Amino acid sequence: MQLDRFDIAILVALQRDGATTNAALAEIVNLSASQCSRRRAALEAAGVIEGYSARLNAAKLGFGLRAIIRVNLSSHGQGKESDFARFVASQPQIRSAFSVSGDADYVLDIRSHDLEAFADFVHRHLLPHPQVAQVRSEIVLKTLKDDQGVGPL
């Protein structure tokens, strides 16, 4: 899909606030609300817009601890990595997971209520997994930036 300046303006506005109405988009991008609606639907159909969600305040919901965990697997192979991927998908504490280059195989972004819940997750779920060889974790002390979406379009 080839994006023009109107599509990009729509995406920038929706990335800031996914609840923006087509009428508000029309004012922002200088198109009619019906044109914005058609363009938005086309961007959704093309998979450029994958969905909409609300950004929740984790701390206010009782998830006061965030940690980054680097995981190394004991061995590699398609079946073993897909087994670990299924494990990751089944763990609600894992909010994001990435296969990475460098000294770790995977990087996990974890949210927990507190240090005790985090330790419980690591010791009762992550470390006992048969594919996990090494776990290194860092507790997030302060978030400097946590933007969602993509950079400047």
C-alpha positions, 0 to 999 in steps of 0.5 A: 500500500502506497501511503500519501501525506493524508494517510500519514497524517491520519496515522500520526493522529491515531497513534497519538489517540486511537479514539480520535473520531473521523470528524476530528481527523477531518479537521486535523488532516483537512479532508472530509469525515467520509474521506477520513473514514474510507482511508481509515478503513483502507489502512485497517484492511491493509493491516497498517492499523492492526487494532486499537487499545487503551493505555493503562497505568500499570502502577495505578492498577497494582502492577508496581514492578516492571522487569526486563529479563534476558533468557538463554535457551539450553538448546536450539531447534524449531520444535524447542523454540516453538515450545518456548514461544507457546510458554511465553504466550501463556504467561500473562506477566510477560507483556512483550517478548523478543527474539534478539541478537547479542548475548541473549536469545530472548528479551522479556518485558515483565509486569508484576504486582511486587518483587515477591510476585516477580520472584514467584514467576521466575522461580516457579515458572520461568527457571523450571522451563526445560528450555531455559538455561540462563536468566538475567533480570533487571528491575526497571527503576524509572521509565524515561520513555515508553512510546508505543507505535512507530517513530516519525512517519 
